[in-house]
Amino acid sequence: MCLAIPSRIVQIDDFRAVVDVYGARREINLMLMPEEVSVGDYVLVHAGFALQKVEQESAQEALSMISTIIEDVEKEIESETAFNLPDNRENT
């Protein structure tokens, strides 16, 4: 099973492109794309290859859900960390 995150294309040069996801940019390969893409389009990327174009609305919905999941996991980790803090009181 793989997780492909929608990525926005910010630059294209032949079969290579630069995509942006949450401010992180990376170079990907477009050779597996069944259709042409343009700067501003969203694509699903797996193992450095764009596999499929995604409509902007669907991409933004998926990114929003991923952000929510990340926030929930971070809150859970913070809660567990706070709960498991060592007790600094001396035994009496």
Secondary structure, DSSP 8 states (H G I E B T S, - for coil): ----EEEEEEEEETTEEEEEETTEEEEEE-TT-SS---TT-EEEEETTEEEEEE-HHHHHHHHHHHHHHHHHHHHHHHHHHHHT----S---
